[in-house]
Each structure stands twice: as C-alpha cells, then as structure tokens.
Amino acid sequence: MLTEAQVEAVAHVRGRGGAPALGVDAPITINFHPDRSAGGGTVIGGLLADGRFRSQFETGISNGGLTAFPGGDRDRWEERMFGGAYQRPGVRAPDRPKYGALNLLHHDDGAAPRFGSAHLRLRPHVRQWATFTFGDSAGHPTEAGTADAFGAVLAALHARHGADALSRPRPAAPGRALDDYVEAQIHGPVRLADDVEALVLDSCFKNSGCGTAEASAELTARYGLAVEWRPGFRLAPADIPAEFRGPEIPVLARSLCAHYGVPIVDPALIGAAARDPGPWGSPPEVLQSLKYLWHCLVQFG
C-alpha cells in the first residue's frame, strides 16, 4: 500500500511520460557498497537487521552526495521531479523514494555500478510503484515516465543510443555505467522477502574478513533472499590512468596495496580503507578519493 504522497508522486510523473509502455522485462537494480560503515555496523548488516532497503533520508549514507535533508539538494530535486508531493505536511523519511536504475541490458554489474560493487535485483512488480528518468536526478533530467508511460524516456534512449537500444543482444559482460543509465525512483517499500529477487555480490567478499559473506548467508536464512556471486572488478595500481580521476588516485592505490599487503585493488580493499581512513588523511577527503578509485575500478578493472 502506497502512501498518499507516493501515489501523488507517481501520478505526477506518469502524466509527463506518454505512450508507449516500457515493453521489456528489464529489472530495477540498486547498487551499493555492502561493507561500508553504517550506524556502528555495515550496510549489509543494516539490511539484515531491517529486512528492507532504506533511503538516504533514513540512513544518512550515500555513495553519491549527502544532501537528503529538508532544503538540501536532493530534497529540492524531489520537489521539482514529483510536484512537491514529498514536501507535504506529514510526509516521513521512510516515505521518500529509494534510488536505483533500470538494467535494460541485464548487465551483471547492475545498472549503475558507480554506486557500489553489489546490487539488489528487484522483482518485476516493483516497477508498478517506480518512476524513471533519462539520467541521474542530480543532472536535472527532463525526460521522465513510468513503466506504463515510458515514451519520453524511450525517445531520449533512441536519440542517444539508436532505435534498437532495447532490442540488442544481452551481453554477459558488465556494463560499467558511470553516467549513462535510466535512473529509477522507487516510491514504495523495498522489502527483502517480498520485493527483491537476488542480492548480487563481488566474489572478493567471500573471504574478505569484513563479514559480508556471513551476513549474506544469514540474509538467505532469515528472508529467503537468493545470493549470487560475480567475478567483479580487479585492477593493478600501475593500470590506473592519472588523467581519469586525478594523479593522486594511482598514488593512493599504491599506498593501499602496500599497507594491506596485496598486489591489486578490489572492492574489499577499498572498503577496508573506507572503514579506516586515518592513514590517508581526513575522512571526507579520503572518502572522496576512494570513491574516485572505485570509479577507476569500474571503468578499467
């Protein structure tokens, strides 16, 4: 059951979408870093405790910008995108949309890997309470729609990628999408037991010592959630180009590998540094650099 604000938000976007409907079985995925610190535990530990995926308005955690508060950037984006539905009196933080992306070509790294090495693959029915934009909401997208009114987004996809954008063969390879994706805003709950088809994790976490593998097994036992493992991204420091995210990023990669005694960068290494940023500088500064290092891993790993 959606709240009044959620129903209003979806209807506002549906009215702008236009025919036709989505017409393909693309799932929504939510990318995230499972091992990042969150309220004394980790993000995957929070999923285990709550049984649902929560928005930044509830958690205060993000792999993008931290602007989910009244008057913040995300609040203003949502006011513009959804006609002020979430600025009405009585709207609570749990009512706010959760953000993912539409995995049109079923890439095994999810639709928006810039936001994390893991992803939740949602069940088809979740599309009923989702809206979509061509591009990230941070970029003030103008093309928006719903699964049954997808015309504006489809036209933008055709203009960018050609008229066969949704009919191409589905590759087994990752999509490596850092900027080019159809964002999904989910206006109802994301319950692990009911709304999530699978949790997809990078295989580096099988023996990382951070508790991700153990938590994933408990997620299956507690919520019946299927867990899938994928090979994931790996990158040697020498293969990180200085011009992509700045010359300090290869230096950071070498420092991390030396400190932890490993030859390559993978998500578990970046996560360990994010949980203990002290050796590399103040937390906000180093966390930004670690985000850029993750971008390099997605692009070149």
ABEGO torsion letter per residue (X at the ends): XBBAAAAAAAAAAAAAAEOBBAGBABBBBBBBBAABBBGGBBAAAAAAAAGBBBBAAAAGBBABBBABBBGBAAAAAAAAAAGGAAABBGBBAAABBBBBBBBAAGBAAEABAAAEABBBBBBAAAAAABBBBBEBAAAGBABBBBAABAAAAAAAAAAAAEAAAAABBBBABBAGBAABBBBBBBABBBBAAAABABBBBBAAAAAAGAGAAAAAAAAAAAAGBBBBBBAEBBBBAAABBAAAAEAAAAAAAAAAAAAAGBABBBAAAAAAAAABAAAAEBAAAAAAAAAAAAAAAAAAX
